[in-house]
Amino acid sequence: MTQLRMPAKSLGLVPGVYREDIFPTPSPALPTGVPIFLGFAAKGRENDPQRLTLWPQFAEAFGESLSGGYLAAAVRGFFSNGGDFCYVLRLTAQGSAEDVLQAGLAVIAPLSNIDLVCVPDIMKGHRLNHDQVWRLQQQVIEHCDQLGDRFAILDALPSVELTSDQAKNDLQQQLANLTGDNAALYAPWLQNDRRDWVPPCGHVAGVYAKRDRTIGVHHAPANEVLEDVLDISVRFSNADQSALNAAGNGQGNQVNCVRSLPGRGIRIWGAYTLSANPLWRYVGVRRLFITVGRWAEHNLSAAAFEPNNVTLWIRIERELTAYLEALAQQGALQGETPEQAFFVKCDAETNPSEVRDQGQVVTEIGLAPTLLNEFIVVRLIHGASGVVVNSAPVVPP
């Protein structure tokens, strides 16, 4: 840690104790809501991630998207919806779709300063058949699941010229062919203010980034008005969304619909992952655990090669406890006390001699994440004195 030191005025020549004020420089916060966009562009270095902090930088670095591509529109949608900064990787245009994507994913695997992955050009030109789209999207999901430090924002199949029933059928097939803990699927396509129909991942990533910055990574990236959106390709009804939520592959994964709500604009109306594990049902919960893991890896790396003893265990517990207490204060964890919100255990029980002999130190962390409130139940109680309205939030099981 860098420190600012204010030396004592004079040490003099007399032995004794002299005070020296030290002002530690705060370590930078772990960035979240930072996507990398993979796609095709007219210029720029291939398979070389570039950091962008403003939308105009895209044209300078990459020109325009190739014909039929969506990379530029996705990045523009990200910044229009509150994104701070992102990374863009221009894919090579040579080779099979699977090989090209795999090469790009291999390049971004070592990056530690991203936590979202968007590949809008999986839909490039609508030339891929559905099976190819699903294989490529599952490739992205497996990349995120294997690394465990990032989350994929996936796009529904194009639905610009489809009826709602046709779009629902495509989505149900898509859900049946996609599964993974670290991904979410969004539908339908959006019409931006250039009147182009584009996949939703860029706009959604901007909402992720804005919510992370203003509230926290634990908060659901939903019920947020989308900017740079004139229309949506399919207007799903409550019945349509209910049917889609019940579809999946029989294991609980669901689609997140973008809805046009009367008087409330066009909003993201869902916060579900594609996980088959009910514990990872919600985007906010899954991303909270991803972020805790990223923080531990980033901030505890200095403990490598330290003596594996009680002193190290206490240090790890102390640093993790301070971080988790801060999360609890942000509202990311349930419980009225820290003991109810989380636990950290790093001691002789988690680190017996056989573990220490392997050069390992094991820490167990338990979290009680705050679950989102999906349903507001309004009870109309008919009594002799009139109707009494009693509203209460209900958290689904």
C-alpha positions as CSV (number, residue, x, y, z in Angstrom):
1,M,0.0,0.0,0.0
2,T,1.3,3.5,-0.9
3,Q,1.5,5.7,2.1
4,L,1.9,9.5,2.6
5,R,4.3,10.1,5.5
6,M,4.5,13.2,7.5
7,P,7.9,13.1,9.3
8,A,8.4,14.3,12.8
9,K,9.6,17.9,13.0
10,S,12.9,16.9,14.5
11,L,14.3,13.7,15.8
12,G,17.1,15.6,17.5
13,L,19.9,13.8,19.2
14,V,18.1,12.5,22.3
15,P,17.0,8.9,22.3
16,G,13.3,8.4,22.9
17,V,9.9,8.0,21.2
18,Y,9.0,10.3,18.3
19,R,5.6,10.4,16.6
20,E,5.3,10.2,12.9
21,D,1.9,10.7,11.2
22,I,1.1,8.3,8.3
23,F,-1.8,8.8,6.0
24,P,-2.5,5.6,4.0
25,T,-3.7,6.2,0.4
26,P,-7.0,4.4,0.0
27,S,-6.8,1.4,-2.3
28,P,-9.1,1.9,-5.4
29,A,-12.5,0.3,-5.2
30,L,-13.0,-2.9,-7.2
31,P,-14.7,-1.8,-10.5
32,T,-17.9,-3.6,-11.4
33,G,-20.4,-3.2,-14.2
34,V,-17.5,-3.2,-16.7
35,P,-18.3,-5.0,-19.9
36,I,-16.2,-6.2,-22.7
37,F,-17.9,-6.2,-26.1
38,L,-16.7,-8.7,-28.7
39,G,-17.6,-8.1,-32.4
40,F,-16.6,-7.1,-35.8
41,A,-15.4,-3.7,-36.9
42,A,-14.1,-1.9,-40.0
43,K,-10.7,-1.2,-38.5
44,G,-8.5,-1.5,-35.4
45,R,-6.2,-4.2,-34.0
46,E,-7.8,-7.6,-33.9
47,N,-8.0,-9.6,-30.7
48,D,-6.6,-6.6,-28.7
49,P,-8.9,-5.2,-26.0
50,Q,-9.3,-1.4,-26.1
51,R,-10.6,0.7,-23.2
52,L,-13.2,3.3,-24.1
53,T,-14.6,5.9,-21.7
54,L,-16.7,7.8,-24.3
55,W,-18.9,6.8,-27.2
56,P,-17.0,8.9,-29.8
57,Q,-13.8,6.9,-29.1
58,F,-15.4,3.9,-30.7
59,A,-15.4,5.5,-34.2
60,E,-11.8,6.7,-33.7
61,A,-10.6,3.2,-32.8
62,F,-12.8,0.9,-34.8
63,G,-14.8,2.9,-37.4
64,E,-18.2,1.6,-37.9
65,S,-19.6,-1.9,-37.4
66,L,-19.3,-4.1,-40.5
67,S,-22.4,-4.5,-42.6
68,G,-25.0,-6.5,-40.6
69,G,-23.1,-6.1,-37.4
70,Y,-24.2,-4.7,-34.0
71,L,-21.0,-3.9,-32.2
72,A,-21.2,-0.1,-32.6
73,A,-24.8,0.0,-31.7
74,A,-24.2,-2.1,-28.5
75,V,-21.4,0.1,-27.3
76,R,-23.5,3.2,-28.1
77,G,-26.4,1.8,-26.1
78,F,-24.1,1.1,-23.2
79,F,-23.0,4.7,-22.9
80,S,-26.5,6.0,-23.5
81,N,-27.8,4.1,-20.5
82,G,-25.2,5.2,-17.9
83,G,-22.1,3.1,-18.6
84,D,-18.9,4.6,-17.4
85,F,-16.3,2.7,-19.3
86,C,-16.0,-0.5,-21.2
87,Y,-13.6,-2.6,-23.3
88,V,-14.0,-3.6,-27.0
89,L,-12.4,-6.5,-28.7
90,R,-12.4,-6.6,-32.5
91,L,-12.7,-10.2,-33.6
92,T,-10.8,-11.5,-36.6
93,A,-13.0,-12.1,-39.6
94,Q,-11.3,-15.3,-40.7
95,G,-12.2,-18.8,-39.7
96,S,-15.3,-20.5,-38.5
97,A,-17.6,-18.7,-36.1
98,E,-16.8,-21.1,-33.3
99,D,-13.0,-20.7,-33.8
100,V,-13.2,-16.9,-34.1
101,L,-15.2,-16.6,-30.9
102,Q,-13.0,-19.0,-29.0
103,A,-9.9,-17.0,-30.0
104,G,-11.5,-13.8,-28.7
105,L,-12.5,-15.5,-25.4
106,A,-9.0,-16.8,-24.9
107,V,-7.6,-13.3,-25.3
108,I,-10.0,-11.8,-22.6
109,A,-9.6,-14.7,-20.2
110,P,-6.7,-13.1,-18.2
111,L,-8.4,-9.8,-17.9
112,S,-9.2,-9.0,-14.2
113,N,-10.8,-5.6,-14.7
114,I,-14.0,-6.7,-16.5
115,D,-17.0,-8.5,-15.0
116,L,-19.5,-8.5,-17.9
117,V,-19.2,-10.1,-21.4
118,C,-21.4,-9.1,-24.4
119,V,-21.1,-10.6,-27.9
120,P,-23.8,-8.8,-29.9
121,D,-22.4,-10.0,-33.2
122,I,-23.3,-13.6,-32.6
123,M,-26.5,-12.3,-34.3
124,K,-24.5,-10.7,-37.1
125,G,-26.4,-10.5,-40.3
126,H,-29.0,-13.1,-39.1
127,R,-27.0,-15.6,-41.2
128,L,-26.5,-18.1,-38.5
129,N,-29.1,-20.7,-37.9
130,H,-30.6,-21.2,-34.5
131,D,-28.4,-24.2,-33.6
132,Q,-25.3,-22.1,-34.3
133,V,-26.5,-19.2,-32.2
134,W,-27.1,-21.5,-29.3
135,R,-23.7,-23.1,-29.6
136,L,-21.9,-19.8,-29.7
137,Q,-23.9,-18.5,-26.7
138,Q,-23.3,-21.6,-24.7
139,Q,-19.6,-21.1,-25.6
140,V,-19.7,-17.7,-23.9
141,I,-21.6,-19.1,-20.9
142,E,-19.0,-21.8,-20.4
143,H,-16.2,-19.2,-20.6
144,C,-17.9,-17.3,-17.8
145,D,-18.6,-20.4,-15.7
146,Q,-15.1,-21.7,-16.0
147,L,-13.5,-18.4,-14.9
148,G,-16.0,-17.6,-12.3
149,D,-15.3,-13.9,-12.3
150,R,-17.6,-12.6,-15.0
151,F,-21.2,-12.6,-16.1
152,A,-22.6,-12.9,-19.7
153,I,-25.4,-10.7,-21.0
154,L,-27.0,-12.7,-23.9
155,D,-29.4,-11.6,-26.6
156,A,-32.6,-13.3,-27.7
157,L,-32.9,-14.4,-31.3
158,P,-34.1,-11.6,-33.8
159,S,-37.8,-11.0,-33.6
160,V,-38.4,-7.9,-35.7
161,E,-40.8,-9.5,-38.2
162,L,-42.3,-12.1,-35.8
163,T,-45.6,-12.4,-34.0
164,S,-45.5,-12.6,-30.3
165,D,-46.3,-16.4,-30.5
166,Q,-43.4,-16.9,-33.0
167,A,-41.1,-15.0,-30.7
168,K,-42.2,-16.9,-27.7
169,N,-41.6,-20.2,-29.5
170,D,-38.1,-19.2,-30.4
171,L,-37.3,-18.0,-26.9
172,Q,-38.6,-21.3,-25.4
173,Q,-36.3,-23.2,-27.7
174,Q,-33.4,-20.9,-26.8
175,L,-34.0,-21.4,-23.1
176,A,-34.1,-25.1,-23.6
177,N,-30.6,-25.0,-25.1
178,L,-28.9,-22.6,-22.8
179,T,-27.9,-23.1,-19.1
180,G,-25.2,-21.7,-16.8
181,D,-24.8,-20.0,-13.5
182,N,-23.1,-16.8,-14.9
183,A,-25.4,-15.6,-17.6
184,A,-28.8,-14.0,-18.3
185,L,-30.9,-13.8,-21.5
186,Y,-32.8,-10.6,-22.6
187,A,-35.6,-10.2,-25.1
188,P,-36.8,-8.7,-27.4
189,W,-34.8,-6.5,-29.8
190,L,-34.8,-2.8,-29.5
191,Q,-35.1,0.1,-32.0
192,N,-32.6,2.8,-31.2
193,D,-33.0,6.5,-32.0
194,R,-31.3,5.8,-35.4
195,R,-34.3,3.6,-36.1
196,D,-32.0,0.5,-36.3
197,W,-33.1,-2.8,-34.7
198,V,-30.4,-4.0,-32.4
199,P,-29.9,-6.7,-29.8
200,P,-30.5,-5.5,-26.2
201,C,-27.2,-6.5,-24.6
202,G,-25.5,-3.1,-24.9
203,H,-28.4,-1.1,-23.4
204,V,-28.8,-3.7,-20.6
205,A,-25.1,-3.5,-19.8
206,G,-25.4,0.2,-19.3
207,V,-28.1,-0.4,-16.7
208,Y,-25.9,-2.9,-15.0
209,A,-23.1,-0.3,-14.8
210,K,-25.4,2.5,-13.6
211,R,-27.0,0.4,-10.9
212,D,-23.7,-0.9,-9.7
213,R,-22.4,2.7,-9.4
214,T,-25.5,4.2,-7.7
215,I,-26.7,1.4,-5.5
216,G,-24.4,-1.7,-5.6
217,V,-23.8,-4.9,-7.5
218,H,-26.4,-6.7,-5.4
219,H,-29.2,-4.7,-6.8
220,A,-31.3,-6.1,-9.5
221,P,-30.6,-4.4,-12.9
222,A,-34.3,-4.1,-13.6
223,N,-37.3,-1.7,-13.5
224,E,-35.1,0.9,-15.2
225,V,-36.2,3.0,-18.2
226,L,-34.0,2.3,-21.2
227,E,-32.6,5.3,-23.0
228,D,-31.9,5.5,-26.8
229,V,-34.9,3.2,-27.4
230,L,-37.9,4.2,-29.5
231,D,-39.6,0.8,-29.7
232,I,-39.3,-2.9,-29.0
233,S,-39.8,-5.6,-31.7
234,V,-42.3,-7.6,-29.7
235,R,-44.7,-6.4,-27.0
236,F,-45.0,-9.2,-24.6
237,S,-48.0,-9.3,-22.3
238,N,-48.1,-10.5,-18.7
239,A,-49.5,-13.8,-20.0
240,D,-46.6,-14.1,-22.5
241,Q,-44.0,-13.4,-19.8
242,S,-45.6,-15.8,-17.4
243,A,-45.5,-18.5,-20.1
244,L,-41.8,-17.8,-20.8
245,N,-40.9,-17.8,-17.2
246,A,-42.5,-21.2,-16.8
247,A,-40.7,-22.6,-19.9
248,G,-36.9,-22.8,-19.7
249,N,-35.5,-26.3,-19.8
250,G,-37.4,-27.6,-16.8
251,Q,-34.6,-26.5,-14.5
252,G,-35.6,-22.9,-13.6
253,N,-33.8,-20.7,-16.1
254,Q,-35.8,-17.8,-17.4
255,V,-35.7,-14.9,-19.9
256,N,-35.7,-11.2,-18.9
257,C,-38.2,-9.3,-20.9
258,V,-38.0,-5.7,-22.0
259,R,-41.5,-4.4,-21.6
260,S,-43.3,-1.3,-22.8
261,L,-45.4,-0.4,-19.7
262,P,-48.2,2.1,-20.1
263,G,-47.2,5.5,-18.7
264,R,-43.8,4.2,-17.5
265,G,-41.8,3.8,-20.6
266,I,-39.7,0.9,-21.9
267,R,-38.1,-1.0,-19.0
268,I,-36.2,-4.2,-18.2
269,W,-38.8,-6.3,-16.4
270,G,-36.9,-9.3,-15.0
271,A,-33.6,-10.2,-13.2
272,Y,-33.2,-13.9,-13.7
273,T,-30.1,-16.0,-14.6
274,L,-29.9,-19.1,-16.8
275,S,-28.8,-21.2,-13.9
276,A,-30.2,-24.6,-13.1
277,N,-29.4,-24.0,-9.5
278,P,-32.2,-22.3,-7.6
279,L,-29.7,-20.6,-5.3
280,W,-28.4,-18.6,-8.3
281,R,-31.8,-17.7,-9.7
282,Y,-31.3,-14.0,-9.4
283,V,-28.8,-11.8,-11.3
284,G,-28.0,-9.7,-8.2
285,V,-27.3,-12.7,-6.0
286,R,-25.1,-14.4,-8.5
287,R,-23.1,-11.2,-9.2
288,L,-22.7,-10.5,-5.5
289,F,-20.9,-13.8,-5.0
290,I,-18.9,-13.2,-8.2
291,T,-17.8,-9.8,-6.8
292,V,-16.9,-11.2,-3.4
293,G,-14.7,-13.7,-5.1
294,R,-13.0,-11.1,-7.3
295,W,-12.4,-8.9,-4.3
296,A,-10.8,-11.7,-2.3
297,E,-8.5,-12.6,-5.2
298,H,-7.6,-9.0,-5.8
299,N,-7.0,-8.0,-2.2
300,L,-5.6,-11.2,-0.6
301,S,-3.0,-11.9,-3.2
302,A,-0.4,-10.2,-1.0
303,A,-0.9,-13.1,1.5
304,A,0.8,-15.5,-0.9
305,F,4.0,-17.0,0.4
306,E,3.3,-15.8,3.9
307,P,3.8,-18.3,6.8
308,N,0.6,-20.4,7.0
309,N,-0.1,-19.9,10.7
310,V,-2.5,-18.3,13.1
311,T,-1.2,-14.8,12.3
312,L,-2.1,-15.2,8.6
313,W,-5.5,-16.7,9.4
314,I,-6.4,-13.8,11.7
315,R,-5.3,-11.3,9.0
316,I,-7.5,-13.0,6.3
317,E,-10.5,-13.1,8.6
318,R,-10.0,-9.5,9.6
319,E,-9.8,-8.2,6.0
320,L,-12.7,-10.2,4.7
321,T,-14.9,-9.3,7.7
322,A,-14.3,-5.6,7.1
323,Y,-15.2,-5.9,3.5
324,L,-18.4,-7.9,4.2
325,E,-19.4,-5.5,6.9
326,A,-19.3,-2.8,4.3
327,L,-21.5,-4.8,2.0
328,A,-24.0,-5.4,4.8
329,Q,-24.1,-1.6,5.4
330,Q,-24.9,-1.1,1.7
331,G,-27.9,-3.4,2.0
332,A,-26.4,-6.3,0.1
333,L,-26.8,-8.8,3.0
334,Q,-29.7,-9.7,5.2
335,G,-29.7,-9.7,9.0
336,E,-29.8,-7.1,11.7
337,T,-26.2,-7.9,12.9
338,P,-23.1,-9.0,11.1
339,E,-23.4,-12.5,12.6
340,Q,-26.8,-12.8,10.9
341,A,-25.5,-11.4,7.6
342,F,-22.3,-13.5,7.0
343,F,-19.5,-15.5,8.5
344,V,-15.8,-15.9,7.8
345,K,-13.9,-18.9,9.1
346,C,-10.2,-19.3,8.6
347,D,-8.6,-21.3,11.5
348,A,-7.1,-24.7,12.4
349,E,-10.3,-26.4,11.5
350,T,-10.4,-25.2,7.9
351,N,-6.6,-25.6,7.7
352,P,-5.6,-28.9,9.2
353,S,-2.0,-30.1,8.7
354,E,-2.7,-32.0,5.5
355,V,-4.1,-28.8,3.9
356,R,-1.1,-26.7,5.1
357,D,1.3,-29.4,3.8
358,Q,-0.1,-28.8,0.3
359,G,0.7,-25.1,0.6
360,Q,-2.9,-24.1,0.9
361,V,-4.9,-21.8,3.2
362,V,-8.6,-22.4,3.2
363,T,-11.2,-19.8,4.2
364,E,-14.9,-20.4,4.3
365,I,-17.3,-17.6,3.7
366,G,-21.1,-17.7,4.2
367,L,-23.4,-14.9,3.0
368,A,-27.1,-14.2,3.4
369,P,-27.8,-12.1,0.3
370,T,-30.8,-9.8,0.2
371,L,-33.4,-11.2,-2.2
372,L,-35.3,-9.0,-4.5
373,N,-39.0,-8.2,-4.1
374,E,-40.8,-9.3,-7.3
375,F,-44.5,-9.1,-6.3
376,I,-46.5,-6.4,-4.5
377,V,-49.8,-7.9,-3.2
378,V,-52.5,-5.4,-2.5
379,R,-55.3,-6.9,-0.3
380,L,-58.7,-5.3,-0.5
381,I,-60.4,-6.0,2.8
382,H,-64.2,-5.4,2.6
383,G,-65.6,-4.5,6.0
384,A,-68.6,-2.7,7.4
385,S,-66.8,0.6,7.5
386,G,-65.6,0.3,3.9
387,V,-62.7,-1.0,1.9
388,V,-59.3,-1.2,3.6
389,V,-56.2,-1.4,1.4
390,N,-53.4,-3.5,2.8
391,S,-50.2,-3.7,0.7
392,A,-47.3,-6.0,1.4
393,P,-44.3,-7.1,-0.6
394,V,-44.0,-10.8,-1.2
395,V,-40.7,-12.5,-1.9
396,P,-41.2,-15.6,-4.1
397,P,-40.0,-19.0,-2.8
